[in-house]
Amino acid sequence: MTVLKSILLFVVAAVFEIGGAWLVWQGVREHKGWLWIGLGVIALGVYGFVATLQPDANFGRILAAYGGVFVAGSLLWAMVMDGFRPDRYDTIGASVCLIGVAVIMYAPR
């Protein structure tokens, strides 16, 4: 159950961080305004809180592993929200990152 909880928290954190960054991007780069930017800043703050809920207490390990989740999640977000189509190297790179997440977080210690 701890692994499932951890994975779920990574997904929730990814939605808030990637979504927050995307909202800021939209507000600034696509000229959608301060409301989008403000919502993005709030979402980024929520991400920081969600990350603290991970069962593992090691900040460095959580943040390092989350980096891999962020890579894969960013490509998925871009596919859904922006119509981006990753090539095989994007897919291979994201897969390598997720394997790294599994090793960092869930290898027996």
Beta strands, then each sheet from edge to edge (+ up, - down):
end
